C-alpha cells in the first residue's frame, strides 16, 4: 500500500511540475507557425518558372529550425532560423535565408538563394 501511495504521489508531483513549466514557454517554442498556409507560391531559376495562385506551403519545425514544403513541385527550403520582430511576428535570419516573415495567420516570403527565387504570400 505504501508503494502505491509513493508512486501516486510521484506521478502527481511530476504532472504538477510539467504543468507549471509549460506555462512559461517563449511563444516561439509553442510552434505557432507550424502548419499549412495557402495562397500564392512561385519559384524561378533560370528558365524554370513555377507559379500557382492557389498553392500551399507547409511549415514544420525540428529543434530550432523551420522547413518550408511547397506544393507544385517547388523545391523545399530547410534549416531556417527566426528572430522575434514583435509579439506575433518573426523574421528569418541567417546566410541566404532572409526574406521570410511569418505570423500565426500569414506567411510572406521572397528568398533568393543560389540563383533561385522563392515567393509566397499565403494565409491560414
LINFEN-V363637 format. One record per run of one state. SS is the DSSP state (@ for helix, = for strand, . for the rest). FROM is the first residue (numbers start at 1). LEN is the number of residues. If there is no record, write none. Layout:
SS&FROM&LEN, SS&FROM&LEN
This chain:
.&1&1, @&2&22, .&24&3, @&27&4, .&31&4, =&35&11, .&46&2, =&48&15, .&63&2, =&65&6, .&71&6, =&77&10, .&87&2, =&89&5, .&94&6, =&100&3, .&103&3, =&106&8, .&114&2, =&116&8, .&124&1
